[in-house]
Amino acid sequence: MAQLFKTKPLMVEAIQWNGNNRSEVSDFCTTCYFTLHGHVKDLMIDPLESNEVVCINDFIVKTVTGKFVVYTPEAFIATFENV
C-alpha cells in the first residue's frame, strides 16, 4: 500500500545565473563549466553529474549530498523560500 511522505525541512545553498556573474557561479559550483557554441556561451553542469544546460535566470542548487541541480525560476520559487 502506498504511503504519504513529506520532505524534511532543510536549507540549501543556491545562486541564480544571470549571464553576467560567471566568477560567482564558478566559485559556487565546482562542477559547472562554460562552453562556447558558435557565438553563444553556455553554462553547463558536469556531464558526470547531470549534463544540464543552465539557462539565464535558472538557479543552481547545491543539494545536501553536495551535487548541483538546476531549477527553473518557477520551480525554484515553488520549492524554496529565502531565509
N, C-alpha and C positions, 0 to 999 in steps of 0.2 A: 504494500500500500504506500502511495506517495505521501510525503510529509512536507509541511511548510517550513521554510528556513528564512531567516533574515540575516543581513550582513552585520558583522560586528562593527562597532564604532572604531574607526581608525583614522589616522591622519597620514596624508601622502604629501610629498613634495611635487610641485609642478611648475612648469614655465610655459608661457604662450609664445609661439614662434610668430613674429610679426614681419619677417623678411629683412629686418634691419638689426637684429640682436644676435648675430652669429657668434660673437665672442661669449656672450652669456649662455647661449644654448650649448656651445662647445664645452664650457666649464661645467655645466649641469649634467649633460647627457654624455657619458663616456662612450656610449656605443653609437652615437649619431655621427654621420659624416655628410659632407657636401659633395655633390656631383654636378657636372656640367653637361647638359644635353642640348647641343646647339647653343642658343643664347639664353637658355633657361637654367637657372641654378636651382637644384632640388636639394632638399634636406631629407635624408633617409635615416631609418633606424637599422642598425646592423642586421644583415641578412641571416646571421646565425640566430638572432632572436625572433625577428618577425618580417624583415624586409618590407617595411611600410614607408610610403612617401608621406612626409609631413607637409601639409598644405598651410599656406598663410592663415593665421588665426587659430590653427589647431593647437591643442595643449599636449605637452609631453609630460607624462606622469611616471614618477619612479614608484613602483609598487613596493609592498612590504618585503618582497623577495629580492628586490634590487633590479628587477627588469624594468625596461622602459616601454610604455604603451602610449599609443596615440589616441586622443579623443577629439572629436569634432567639438566646436564650441557648444553646440546644443547638447550633446551627450555629456560633456563636462559639467555644464550648469545643472543638468538634471541629476547628476551623480554626486557632485561635491559642492560644498559651500565654504567660503573663506572663513578662517578662524583668526 
